[in-house]
Amino acid sequence: MYSLNIGDSLEFMKSLKDGSVSATITDPPYGIGADANPIRGKSTHHKTNWDVAIPKSEYFSEIFRVSKKICIWGGNYFTEYLPPRMGWIVWDKGQREFSLADFELCWTSENKAGRIVNHPRSKSLAEGNFHPTQKPLKLIYKCIQFLGLKEGDTVLDPFMGSASTGIACLKMNINFIGVERDPIYFEIAKKRVEQAVLQPSLLTPANTACSGRLDSSASQRSFITDGELPSKARGATRRR
Ligand SMILES: C[S@@+](CC[C@H](N)C(=O)[O-])C[C@H]1O[C@@H](n2cnc3c(N)ncnc32)[C@H](O)[C@@H]1O
């Protein structure tokens, strides 16, 4: 089951109960202007200045409040909000001394041995080029495994982009709640998820969607109460 929501994720997270999601796996803006960087994929990616600054502390407070476990890509940009932890995940991009970084870092809530994922950036392009900072599915599979998530758990991504986290979760039979505030990337995410669930292995009765729009209290109510999400994500009251 999945729920894709358009709007500001801070407002959305405020509507969730403490510890109501099994995990947050996310990739927030790093504040490095990636949307305007021509090296990052197609020049046709639309530019909305989403990467001019990192999210405010309240976003991280809400992630910590609603999540049992957490993976945050680009954790090195958010150290002022993240406590020291042993269990970092490193993405080795298999490139050296190129104009983009040789690796990326993921902060996790876990205190266990850190791990390295080897995945050449060139291979990621085979998954399509939907977002300038699109994450390969292999990285999200690693997060899912590292956090010890199981089928039926629920993952939140409050900075969904093109929904790479969502697609990896759905392929692992993990429920997904995504929030994206940019309407163009929201539509890209929606199409990408809809196409992914059409694959035979994902065509299960459980893979039903319930889409909410933060600016519509009616559809938000349906997200909360129609019973399609597990009880831990249900029953949240929405503050206005
Ligand atoms: C680094 S990108 C995520 C890319 C994603 N990992 C992927 O594979 O496509 C971060 C995304 O967060 C969105 N975003 C930024 N601030 C947001 C907010 N307050 N609420 C919801 N989405 C937000 C941006 O529009 C951008 O698409």
PDBQT file of the ligand as one rigid body, heavy atoms in Angstrom, charges set to zero:
ROOT
HETATM    1  C1  LIG A 301      17.142  15.465  -2.806  1.00  0.00    +0.000 C 
HETATM    2  S1  LIG A 301      15.593  15.482  -3.546  1.00  0.00    +0.000 S 
HETATM    3  C2  LIG A 301      15.025  13.796  -3.348  1.00  0.00    +0.000 C 
HETATM    4  C3  LIG A 301      15.354  12.943  -4.538  1.00  0.00    +0.000 C 
HETATM    5  C4  LIG A 301      14.910  11.503  -4.336  1.00  0.00    +0.000 C 
HETATM    6  N1  LIG A 301      15.764  10.812  -3.409  1.00  0.00    +0.000 N 
HETATM    7  C5  LIG A 301      14.854  10.738  -5.647  1.00  0.00    +0.000 C 
HETATM    8  O1  LIG A 301      15.482   9.658  -5.757  1.00  0.00    +0.000 OA
HETATM    9  O2  LIG A 301      14.187  11.197  -6.581  1.00  0.00    +0.000 OA
HETATM   10  C6  LIG A 301      14.628  16.338  -2.351  1.00  0.00    +0.000 C 
HETATM   11  C7  LIG A 301      13.183  16.626  -2.762  1.00  0.00    +0.000 C 
HETATM   12  O3  LIG A 301      12.503  17.183  -1.627  1.00  0.00    +0.000 OA
HETATM   13  C8  LIG A 301      11.544  18.123  -2.080  1.00  0.00    +0.000 C 
HETATM   14  N2  LIG A 301      11.273  19.015  -0.945  1.00  0.00    +0.000 N 
HETATM   15  C9  LIG A 301      12.069  20.001  -0.463  1.00  0.00    +0.000 A 
HETATM   16  N3  LIG A 301      11.520  20.555   0.622  1.00  0.00    +0.000 NA
HETATM   17  C10 LIG A 301      10.332  19.914   0.846  1.00  0.00    +0.000 A 
HETATM   18  C11 LIG A 301       9.300  20.035   1.829  1.00  0.00    +0.000 A 
HETATM   19  N4  LIG A 301       9.379  20.949   2.802  1.00  0.00    +0.000 N 
HETATM   20  N5  LIG A 301       8.244  19.200   1.769  1.00  0.00    +0.000 NA
HETATM   21  C12 LIG A 301       8.147  18.276   0.771  1.00  0.00    +0.000 A 
HETATM   22  N6  LIG A 301       9.089  18.124  -0.208  1.00  0.00    +0.000 NA
HETATM   23  C13 LIG A 301      10.167  18.920  -0.161  1.00  0.00    +0.000 A 
HETATM   24  C14 LIG A 301      12.228  18.792  -3.274  1.00  0.00    +0.000 C 
HETATM   25  O4  LIG A 301      11.269  19.379  -4.152  1.00  0.00    +0.000 OA
HETATM   26  C15 LIG A 301      13.003  17.624  -3.898  1.00  0.00    +0.000 C 
HETATM   27  O5  LIG A 301      12.280  17.019  -4.955  1.00  0.00    +0.000 OA
ENDROOT
TORSDOF 0
